[in-house]
């Protein structure tokens, strides 16, 4: 298992609120040399992974539970978009009608209701996988400063669960994203989607945290799972 770190500076003038998710999708797309022809993207959102692929797949199946997100996903004769929830076992029955070479998921499966069950359903599709899952190392200092428990699983937990289902290679990547001001940092948290829309602090607590947060950057930790 490899561990490495990356550093980025947040450029607010570009309004790039999903910068880390884009980096994650780019890594998933670049790490595989065989350029799969038939692809499934679980939690495809508005098409970040699709936009990172530099080859023309024969079939790209994108699944997301948000119709609003799907409405922004790129279209094409080789693109099939499905409204569905990767937590729903019935979804995988529908997906069996496709022959898939590789299943991707970038920055989505950390929100699985039961990650073990989701991995089991993915495994049953008998395809190679390239998955990226945010862990409790994301916003670690922020949670410690606020005296809160992380809302995501640790990298050890994710790897232990994945190992039950996949004979996979694991890589932990830690990203650091620097900001000019703490206010800009918290605006990023709100708009980026990395927090999954979970509001864990009220206004007063947020203000206190902004005053006491000791860093000018946020930490992110992602487990990459590849078979």
C-alpha positions in Angstrom: 0.0 0.0 0.0 1.4 3.4 -1.0 0.9 6.7 0.8 1.6 10.0 -0.7 0.6 13.7 -0.3 -0.2 16.5 -2.6 -0.4 20.2 -2.0 -2.6 22.8 -3.7 -3.4 26.4 -3.3 -7.0 27.4 -3.6 -7.6 30.0 -6.3 -10.9 31.7 -5.4 -10.9 33.7 -8.6 -11.6 30.5 -10.5 -14.6 29.5 -8.2 -13.3 26.0 -8.2 -15.2 24.6 -5.3 -14.8 21.0 -6.3 -11.0 21.2 -6.7 -10.2 18.1 -4.6 -12.9 16.0 -6.1 -11.6 16.9 -9.6 -8.1 15.8 -8.5 -9.5 12.6 -7.3 -11.3 11.9 -10.5 -8.2 12.8 -12.5 -6.2 10.3 -10.6 -8.7 7.5 -11.1 -8.8 8.2 -14.8 -5.0 8.3 -15.1 -4.1 5.3 -12.9 -5.5 2.7 -15.3 -3.5 2.0 -18.5 -6.0 -0.3 -20.3 -8.6 2.4 -21.1 -11.7 0.4 -20.4 -14.3 0.5 -23.2 -17.4 0.0 -21.1 -17.5 2.1 -17.9 -19.9 2.4 -15.0 -19.6 5.5 -12.8 -21.5 5.2 -9.4 -22.3 8.7 -8.0 -21.4 10.3 -11.3 -22.7 13.8 -10.3 -22.4 16.4 -13.0 -19.8 14.4 -14.9 -16.4 15.2 -13.3 -15.0 11.7 -14.0 -16.4 11.6 -17.5 -14.7 14.9 -18.2 -11.4 13.5 -17.0 -11.4 10.5 -19.3 -9.1 11.2 -22.3 -10.3 8.3 -24.4 -13.7 7.6 -26.1 -15.4 4.7 -24.3 -17.9 2.6 -26.2 -20.3 2.9 -23.3 -20.4 5.2 -20.3 -23.1 4.5 -17.7 -23.5 7.2 -15.1 -25.7 6.7 -12.0 -26.6 9.4 -9.5 -29.5 9.9 -7.1 -29.8 13.6 -8.0 -31.7 14.5 -11.1 -30.4 18.0 -10.9 -26.8 16.7 -11.1 -27.6 14.4 -13.9 -29.1 17.3 -15.9 -25.6 18.8 -16.0 -23.8 15.6 -17.0 -22.4 15.5 -20.6 -24.6 13.7 -23.1 -23.7 11.6 -26.0 -24.7 8.5 -28.1 -22.4 6.4 -25.9 -23.7 7.9 -22.6 -26.5 6.2 -20.5 -27.6 8.2 -17.4 -29.6 6.5 -14.7 -31.4 8.0 -11.7 -30.5 5.6 -8.9 -29.0 5.2 -5.4 -26.0 3.0 -4.9 -27.4 2.1 -1.5 -30.4 0.5 -3.2 -29.9 -3.3 -4.0 -32.5 -3.0 -6.7 -30.2 -0.7 -8.7 -27.6 -3.5 -9.2 -30.3 -5.7 -10.7 -30.9 -3.0 -13.3 -27.2 -2.7 -14.0 -26.8 -6.4 -14.9 -28.2 -5.6 -18.3 -24.9 -3.8 -19.1 -21.6 -5.5 -19.7 -19.1 -3.3 -17.8 -15.3 -3.5 -18.0 -14.6 -1.2 -15.1 -16.6 0.4 -12.3 -15.5 3.8 -11.1 -16.7 5.9 -8.2 -15.0 9.2 -7.3 -15.8 10.9 -4.0 -19.2 9.3 -3.4 -19.1 6.0 -1.6 -18.0 7.6 1.8 -21.7 8.4 2.1 -22.8 4.8 1.8 -25.4 3.8 4.4 -23.7 0.4 4.7 -20.4 0.3 2.9 -20.1 -3.5 3.4 -23.4 -4.1 1.6 -22.5 -1.6 -1.2 -19.2 -3.3 -1.8 -20.9 -6.7 -1.9 -23.3 -5.4 -4.5 -20.5 -3.9 -6.6 -18.5 -7.1 -6.4 -21.5 -9.1 -7.7 -21.3 -7.2 -11.0 -18.0 -9.0 -11.7 -16.1 -6.0 -13.0 -12.8 -4.4 -12.2 -13.1 -1.4 -9.9 -11.4 2.0 -9.4 -12.9 3.6 -6.3 -12.0 6.6 -4.3 -13.4 7.2 -0.8 -12.8 10.1 1.5 -11.9 9.1 5.1 -11.9 10.6 8.6 -8.5 12.1 7.8 -10.5 14.7 5.9 -10.8 17.9 7.9 -9.0 16.2 10.8 -7.6 19.3 12.5 -11.0 21.1 12.0 -12.8 18.3 13.9 -10.1 18.1 16.6 -10.3 21.9 17.1 -14.1 21.8 17.4 -14.0 18.8 19.7 -16.1 16.7 17.3 -15.9 13.1 16.2 -15.3 12.6 12.4 -18.4 11.7 10.4 -16.4 9.4 8.0 -14.8 6.1 8.4 -11.0 5.9 8.9 -8.8 4.6 6.1 -8.1 1.4 8.1 -11.9 0.8 8.3 -12.4 1.4 4.6 -9.5 -0.9 3.7 -10.7 -3.6 6.1 -14.2 -3.6 4.7 -13.0 -3.5 1.0 -10.6 -6.4 1.7 -13.6 -8.6 2.4 -14.8 -8.2 -1.2 -11.9 -7.2 -3.4 -8.4 -8.5 -4.1 -7.3 -5.0 -4.6 -4.4 -2.5 -4.4 -4.9 0.3 -1.9 -3.3 3.7 -1.9 -3.9 6.5 0.6 -3.5 10.0 -0.8 -3.5 13.0 1.5 -4.2 16.4 0.0 -3.6 19.8 1.5 -5.5 22.8 0.3 -4.3 26.2 1.4 -6.4 29.4 1.7 -5.7 33.1 2.1 -8.2 33.5 4.9 -10.2 31.3 7.3 -13.4 32.8 6.0 -12.5 31.7 2.5 -11.8 28.3 3.9 -15.1 27.9 5.5 -16.9 29.2 2.4 -15.1 26.4 0.5 -16.3 23.8 3.0 -19.9 25.0 2.6 -19.9 25.1 -1.2 -17.6 22.2 -2.2 -19.8 19.3 -1.1 -16.9 17.5 0.6 -18.9 17.7 3.9 -21.8 15.9 2.3 -24.1 18.7 3.3 -23.9 17.7 7.0 -24.2 20.7 9.3 -22.5 19.8 12.5 -22.0 23.3 14.0 -24.4 26.1 14.7 -23.6 29.7 13.9 -21.9 30.5 17.3 -19.8 27.3 17.2 -18.8 28.0 13.6 -17.7 31.6 14.6 -15.7 30.3 17.5 -14.0 27.6 15.3 -13.1 30.2 12.7 -11.4 32.2 15.4 -9.5 29.2 16.9 -8.6 27.1 13.8 -4.8 27.0 13.9 -4.1 26.3 10.2 -4.3 28.1 6.9 -5.2 24.9 5.1 -7.6 22.0 5.1 -6.5 18.3 5.1 -8.2 15.7 2.9 -7.5 11.9 2.9 -8.7 9.5 0.2 -8.4 5.8 -0.1 -8.0 4.6 -3.7 -9.1 1.0 -4.3 -8.1 -0.6 -7.6 -8.5 -4.2 -8.9 
